[in-house]
Amino acid sequence: MKNFKFLFLFLLFLIVSCSKKEDHPYTFYYWKTKLRLDIEEKKALDKATVPYLYTRFFDVDKVNGKFQPVAVITKDKSFQTNKQIVPTVFITNQTLIGISSDEIKFLAESIHLLIQKKTKEYQLKINNEIQIDCDWTAGTRNDYFKFLKELKRVSGKKITCTLRLHQVKDKKQTGIPPVEKVYLMCYSTSSPLEKSDKNSILDVNILKSYLSKMEKYPIKKIEVALPIYSWGIVTNHLGKHKLINALSKRDLENPNFKKISDHEIEVLKDGFYFGSYLNKGFTIKAEEISEEQLEDVTEFLQKKIPHFTIIYYQLDSKFVLDRKF
């Protein structure tokens, strides 16, 4: 009887241990135009167990037929960190539509030179990686993949890229990027500008359906980007929507608001709220991410990806405060 009891407890221990979320190394994305760190952000970054900070340097878009860097970073003296900076560049999909071979070379060289210029100007300690973020499609995949190869050639760096959920699910159409490592973006599961009762930042069931065959993805070096950001979706009388960034459920506690659901209010009085003028009758829905959602996604991915680092999007005092990393 004693042996049976011991065996039962041992099996119970194994079940609990196997089902528990593993501890993954983690760090952050930094996605603000001005590089600066407040006390809470420095504290969170110092605790991060990965020696890198994935930092957006600029976006690239096509304006009047010409490639343009958009919202290039500036730096404040408060931006001091021992982490190595991984330069990250967002490229719009329209930049790649109808691009020629010469333009691909020009784009790769221009991006490399601007990264070098900003690194030197702000004396940033960067590592040997450049990450490209692009929501490429079946129509732009070939030119995007040529660009990634060209950027690797001109920079001599290790080139990595982000991977969106639809690019996993529809990999036959969107193709496999020519990189050794990808960063799986586990957010933006639907559009916030469409009427829906789902959380547009992260709906775990939608994510699981898109990643049901993740273990079969050909690239095996996969890191995971998880959301910790929030926003508010404002709906006017005509049913049109707009976003207010960094809005949380807590922000909706206001005597001029009437609560209509757990995460949604109706404006009772015209006025300026969160930097926008809102009329009586407008509604605001706050979307944020719970610890339970993050744990659910992490435990699901542990069955699909052998080992991964987590990069939280993004480093902001409003999003890291009270988080359990």
Summary of the structure (lengths in Angstrom):
residues: 325
radius of gyration: 22.0
end to end distance: 42.3
largest distance: 80.9
contacts: 940
relative contact order: 0.13
helix: 33%
strand: 28%
